[in-house]
């Protein structure tokens, strides 16, 4: 487990759209994840529009992530989606089964849609771990999620710029001038 946050990243993207899907269950922790994420995004990506969608629990997160990509509310497919939830283990395997199902679905959605999905649906042993990752500052997964989303936005923008440059170079070499 990482013991510190990744380096702060500032967005090269001047506009865009990020959707955050956050579970309401274990609200004390998911609200803290959400607030920390929003604060980090406001600082590191001020030109990016953020939409927040709340769902009942962690199990509902993947469906709403996919829906936000396939049927975006404002007609604009998000450049990235952040998924928040907190699952606390009990005395049965239920939490582990839910955690595995969510992880598999979020990865599948991201790979199929080619939209980065930042997975911060946390499977934790107890409330002490939840406090450390959701409320405290040194391991805060809300801030970490924002930084990962901004890093992905920057990477995708760089790739898109490189593709546009390659197409322009290709057009110039074929015709001898820019089309």
NORMO-V324504 format. One record per pair of residues at least 4 apart in sequence whose ideal C-beta (glycine too) atoms are under 7 Angstrom apart, sorted by the first residue. I is the first residue (numbers start at 1). J is the second residue. If there is no record, write none. Layout:
BEGIN
i->I j->J
i->I j->J
END
This chain:
BEGIN
i->3 j->139
i->4 j->138
i->5 j->140
i->5 j->143
i->5 j->144
i->5 j->147
i->6 j->144
i->6 j->147
i->8 j->44
i->8 j->147
i->9 j->44
i->9 j->147
i->9 j->150
i->9 j->151
i->9 j->154
i->10 j->44
i->11 j->44
i->11 j->45
i->11 j->47
i->11 j->48
i->11 j->150
i->11 j->153
i->11 j->154
i->12 j->154
i->12 j->157
i->13 j->45
i->13 j->48
i->13 j->153
i->13 j->154
i->13 j->157
i->14 j->47
i->15 j->47
i->15 j->48
i->16 j->48
i->16 j->79
i->16 j->153
i->17 j->48
i->17 j->49
i->17 j->51
i->17 j->76
i->17 j->78
i->17 j->79
i->18 j->41
i->18 j->48
i->18 j->50
i->18 j->78
i->18 j->79
i->18 j->80
i->18 j->82
i->18 j->149
i->19 j->51
i->19 j->53
i->19 j->68
i->19 j->78
i->19 j->81
i->20 j->34
i->20 j->37
i->20 j->50
i->20 j->52
i->20 j->82
i->20 j->84
i->21 j->53
i->21 j->55
i->21 j->61
i->21 j->64
i->21 j->65
i->21 j->68
i->21 j->81
i->21 j->83
i->22 j->30
i->22 j->33
i->22 j->34
i->22 j->52
i->22 j->54
i->22 j->84
i->23 j->30
i->23 j->55
i->23 j->57
i->23 j->58
i->23 j->61
i->23 j->84
i->23 j->85
i->24 j->30
i->24 j->54
i->24 j->55
i->24 j->56
i->25 j->56
i->25 j->57
i->25 j->58
i->26 j->30
i->26 j->86
i->26 j->88
i->27 j->31
i->28 j->32
i->29 j->33
i->29 j->86
i->29 j->130
i->29 j->134
i->30 j->34
i->30 j->84
i->30 j->85
i->30 j->86
i->31 j->35
i->32 j->36
i->32 j->134
i->32 j->135
i->32 j->142
i->33 j->37
i->33 j->84
i->33 j->120
i->33 j->134
i->33 j->141
i->33 j->142
i->34 j->38
i->34 j->52
i->34 j->84
i->34 j->142
i->35 j->39
i->35 j->142
i->36 j->40
i->36 j->140
i->36 j->142
i->36 j->143
i->37 j->41
i->37 j->82
i->37 j->142
i->37 j->143
i->37 j->145
i->37 j->146
i->38 j->42
i->38 j->50
i->39 j->43
i->40 j->44
i->40 j->143
i->40 j->146
i->40 j->147
i->41 j->45
i->41 j->48
i->41 j->50
i->41 j->146
i->42 j->46
i->44 j->146
i->44 j->150
i->45 j->150
i->45 j->153
i->51 j->73
i->53 j->64
i->53 j->68
i->55 j->60
i->55 j->61
i->55 j->64
i->56 j->60
i->58 j->85
i->58 j->87
i->58 j->98
i->58 j->102
i->58 j->121
i->59 j->98
i->59 j->102
i->60 j->64
i->61 j->65
i->61 j->83
i->61 j->85
i->61 j->102
i->61 j->121
i->62 j->66
i->62 j->102
i->62 j->105
i->62 j->106
i->62 j->109
i->63 j->67
i->64 j->68
i->65 j->69
i->65 j->81
i->65 j->83
i->65 j->106
i->65 j->109
i->65 j->117
i->66 j->70
i->66 j->109
i->67 j->71
i->68 j->72
i->68 j->78
i->68 j->81
i->69 j->77
i->69 j->78
i->69 j->81
i->69 j->109
i->69 j->113
i->69 j->115
i->72 j->76
i->72 j->77
i->72 j->78
i->77 j->115
i->78 j->115
i->79 j->153
i->79 j->156
i->80 j->115
i->80 j->116
i->80 j->118
i->80 j->149
i->80 j->152
i->80 j->153
i->81 j->115
i->81 j->117
i->82 j->118
i->82 j->120
i->82 j->145
i->82 j->149
i->83 j->106
i->83 j->117
i->83 j->118
i->83 j->119
i->83 j->120
i->83 j->121
i->84 j->120
i->84 j->121
i->85 j->121
i->85 j->122
i->86 j->122
i->86 j->124
i->86 j->130
i->86 j->134
i->87 j->95
i->87 j->98
i->87 j->99
i->87 j->121
i->87 j->122
i->87 j->123
i->87 j->124
i->88 j->95
i->88 j->124
i->88 j->126
i->88 j->127
i->88 j->130
i->89 j->95
i->89 j->123
i->89 j->124
i->89 j->125
i->90 j->94
i->90 j->95
i->93 j->97
i->94 j->98
i->95 j->99
i->95 j->123
i->96 j->100
i->97 j->101
i->98 j->102
i->99 j->103
i->99 j->123
i->100 j->104
i->101 j->105
i->102 j->106
i->102 j->121
i->103 j->107
i->103 j->119
i->104 j->108
i->105 j->109
i->106 j->110
i->106 j->117
i->106 j->119
i->107 j->111
i->108 j->112
i->109 j->113
i->109 j->117
i->110 j->115
i->110 j->116
i->110 j->117
i->116 j->149
i->116 j->152
i->118 j->145
i->118 j->148
i->118 j->149
i->120 j->141
i->120 j->145
i->122 j->133
i->122 j->141
i->124 j->129
i->124 j->130
i->124 j->133
i->125 j->129
i->127 j->131
i->128 j->132
i->129 j->133
i->130 j->134
i->131 j->135
i->131 j->136
i->132 j->136
i->132 j->139
i->133 j->139
i->133 j->140
i->133 j->141
i->134 j->141
i->134 j->142
i->136 j->140
i->140 j->144
i->141 j->145
i->142 j->146
i->143 j->147
i->144 j->148
i->145 j->149
i->146 j->150
i->147 j->151
i->148 j->152
i->149 j->153
i->150 j->154
i->151 j->155
i->152 j->156
i->153 j->157
i->154 j->158
i->155 j->159
i->156 j->160
i->157 j->161
i->158 j->162
i->159 j->163
i->160 j->164
i->161 j->165
i->162 j->166
i->163 j->167
i->164 j->168
i->165 j->169
i->166 j->170
i->167 j->171
i->168 j->172
i->168 j->178
i->169 j->173
i->170 j->174
i->171 j->175
i->171 j->178
i->171 j->179
i->172 j->177
i->172 j->178
i->175 j->179
END
